[in-house]
């Protein structure tokens, strides 16, 4: 759980457990899955405000984007920009479908 709280991806934590602790990949996936479910339950039980959490993540991604721009790291710029786009639903792939006068989709 500590590694997940350090903002590591679940796949990175699975690989880390398998490599560092000698666990099978399958067992690592089970352990990380349990830790992730516990983390989600803890957040829901604590009454975390989703808007506040999105604001914090947005702020962190904006800082990462700024640092990547300042250090001329185009891959990091693209990665942070993609995460922001996904988090904030800014891309063309997030637009709503056109609807008719009666509220039904025309597609």
Secondary structure, DSSP 8 states (H G I E B T S, - for coil): -HHHHTT--HHHHHHHHHHHH---HHHHHHHHHHHHHHHHHHHHHTT--HHHHHHHHHHHHHHHHHHHHHTT-HHHHHHHHHHHHHHHT-SGGG----B-TTS-B--
